[in-house]
């Protein structure tokens, strides 16, 4: 996807997320009405988003070993403890 088209798409997603209002509550301008330097900034942002997405795709998933509870089925207490362990320090 060409850079400007991707930037327009990211800008449109930003508009949808903000109900097409800027941080002061004013309507967002159409892409064509943005100053050139603002359009260039959105192109840079969209490239960074793409770089980050590609980086995430290249990061291998971590697989955690299954936890054994022996012969007994896990109870709510053991499940809660396991979830607490996974969530890390508090």
Buried (B, 14 or more C-beta within 10 A) or exposed (E): EEBBEBBBBBBEEBBEEEEBEEEEEEEBBEBEEBEEEEBBBBBEBBBEBBEEEEEEEEEEEEEEEEEEEEEEEEEEEEEEEEEEEEEEEE
